[in-house]
Amino acid sequence: MSDERAARAHRARLALPVICAVAIGLSARAATAACDSTPACLEQLEAAQSDLRTLNARFTQTKHVSLLNEPLVSTGRFRFKRPDKVRLDLETPQAATVLIDGRNVSIPGVSAADMQGMAATPMAAMFTELGALLGGQFERAQAHFQVEARAVADDGVAVLLTPTLPEWQRLFRTIGLTFAGRPLVINSMRLDDALGDRLEIEMRDVQRNIELPDAIFTTP
Amino acid sequence: MRSSRRRSAGAVVCVVLTVAGVGCTRRVAPPAGEPTATALTAAQAIALVEAVNAREAGIRTMRATFSADVVRAGTTRSVTGVLVIAKPDRFRFRLMLPFGVTVYDEVRDGASSWRLTPLGSPSQSIDGTLLKDTFLPSPLEAARCEIAPPDAGTIDARCGDRHVAIRVRDATIATEWFRDQSAARYDDERSVDNVALPFRIALSYPGNVAVQVTIDRYEINPALDSQTFIPPSGADASSLD
């Protein structure tokens, strides 16, 4: 009897690490190997963003204008706070700040009166939607975009958004987002507009969940 | 040869500036007789005007990138832009917000015009006729010019609806008006490929509108893509006649 008990205890001791290993393996597969279809990739992204509260990153923005042989390059800082607050600080070559707080969009060079009118325009809605996407809310995006997602190199995920509303198509033909790293975070954006111009934004030094006060997302 | 290039570039600059709604500083060769502020004959003044035309004629195509602050009714709007010109009467003008979104695109080809405002923002509308006059000025008709005597080192030439103040001493255009209440003033002149070009232009328009333009880059007589003046899909067409 005691021998049998000892054997069971031994088997249990052996089984525990095996169970843990299997569990870890299943978890890892669920996190990294599931992006084989658009729904699966989006599910993976949503899972990765589930605990996302804030993002802070440096960025380089490259505007390819069809009228120019060389692109226009600017750099700055990007900040995001869940659910839909975004702050873009362009630092070079010209300082400018763009604020998005839900449906409120503040853009340098646009008057307050125009801004009020703009709150009801496709651009404000689209920017709000993009802010939500950064928080992993892809289900919401499917109301206004055709969404395609696929796996890319280094366990990354690429999402291509094609506006379905004519008013939104006047702004952009497609919007591409690339997520990379573990956990997956926004890595780059590409916006192709209706004039054939292309805006590419590359993120770097991305930080997750650092403290970002609400005040920095509001107009002074 | 260097002098010729400099003059040509100067003319290009003028085109660029005018395209940007800015105007330009044109280097003009002093006419024969080395005029001075105190001894400028009518013939010499007309020769200066013709020199301006000669410089402009040397510009076939032009491309410029710039940023601009537009002040209207106490509100300042900032844009970056690209201007492309092909003489005699085609230009394309695209404005973007500082973070890259295009807000205005206009194509002109002769008397036809196409405009696209992706944001649909009414404040992005621009007086295309004013742009055309600013960017593609017609040559000064010297025979129709009323030229005032030199004053403080400049001659004042009124040629139809163009009004040009030409500095006599260094043979540059000091200030240019396209209409009575519109003016362009040049500043921050720098050498680009051995050509002195103004990198800041202050414009004032009727309706208390002021525009400060900062030129980022000039290209003179660049080869232009055949698609450059093709109207964008969805643009609103209009006739200027």
Interface residues (C-beta under 8 A of the other chain):
Chain A: Q61 K63 V65 S66 L67 L68 N69 L72 S74 L88 L90 P93 Q94 A96 V98 I107 P108 G109 V110 S111 A112 A113 D114 G117 M118 T121 P122 M123 E167 R170 L171 L191 D193 A194 L195 D197 L199
Chain B: R63 T65 S67 T75 T76 R77 S78 V79 T80 V82 V84 R92 R94 M96 L97 P98 F99 G100 V101 T102 D105 L116 P118 L119 G120 S121 P122 S123 D216 P222 D225 Q227 T228 P232 S233 G234
